[in-house]
Amino acid sequence: MTQAGPQLRSRAEGLAAALPPLLAQAEHLASTVMLGSHGRRRAGMGDEFWQYRPLSQGDEAREIDWRRSAKSDVHFIRQKEWQAAQSVVIWVDGSRSMGFTGDTERPTKSDRARLLALALSVLLVRAGERVGLANLGTPPRSGQVQLMRLAEALTGELSEDDYGTPQTPGLPAHARAVFLSDFMGDMDAVEAALAKAADRGVHGTLFQILDPVEESFPFDGRTVFESMGGTLQHETLKAGDLKARYLERLAARKDRLDRLARLSGWLYKGHHTGEGAQSALLWLYSTLERAR
């Protein structure tokens, strides 16, 4: 074992002591979802040849099949069934908008997104998959130490931006992806991110998380609307008059997200924080298989 091994283990153990509640909550949530057949195919003792595939970001040189690679200008990985882990990249919107909740008894949109992201990562790692956060900009990896890294990243502060933009740099070709956001920001940026992902053969899910207040617009009379970052503000004496137009625009935004997802070979799902996290996690986990 190299010297870096004990150091990394010590750091992971320190993180484990400092991080959970989020990791503990994610582990508990993940335990409520039964693991089905997902990701890797398994046959016999798991040592049969499955396929060759091109070398991609995150692969190691020792995995290259040099005999097969010598026949072309591309390096190939010789995959056996037990090695055929998929790469899953998760983007969690960390903008100020995600810090909203309409009721102190409900989690914020950010809390729900982070919990689902980490619980999904737990399930995927258990299934032998490689997982990464687009927010970190590092290749997807497997193992408990990677879960510690993800938990550490997901317990950080929200950014100063009012609204988030999906991060796509470094997406491994032919990977799967999950974008968790309220998608209340620039829709053109979402469309551009999906186009870049599609160009790399990446398929995945747009998972929109909203608070019930944002779904129902229960405002009337004099109301001051302000963005979570404080950069946008609108005051009205007749908030009730805005309800129909607001709900119409929200429906149009959802329709556009659904349309963009279908055009890109992705899936779209709406979720609000008044619903249980378990059903959302089960849906996300099961749809990753369909997004392959």
Secondary structure, DSSP 4 states (H G I P E B T S, - for coil): --THHHHHHHHHHHHHHHSTTHHHHHHHHHHTS---S-SS---TTS-SEEEEEE--TT--GGGB-HHHHTTSSS-EEEEEGGG-PPEEEEEE--SGGGG--SSTTS--HHHHHHHHHHHHHHHHHHTT-EEEETTTTS--B-SHHHHHHHHHHHTSPP-S-SS-----TTPPTT-EEEEEE---S-HHHHHHHHHHHHHTT-EEEEEEEE-HHHHH----SSEEEE-TTSS-EEEES-GGGGHHHHHHHHHHHHHHHHHHHHHTT-EEEEEETTS-HHHHHHHHHHHHHHT-
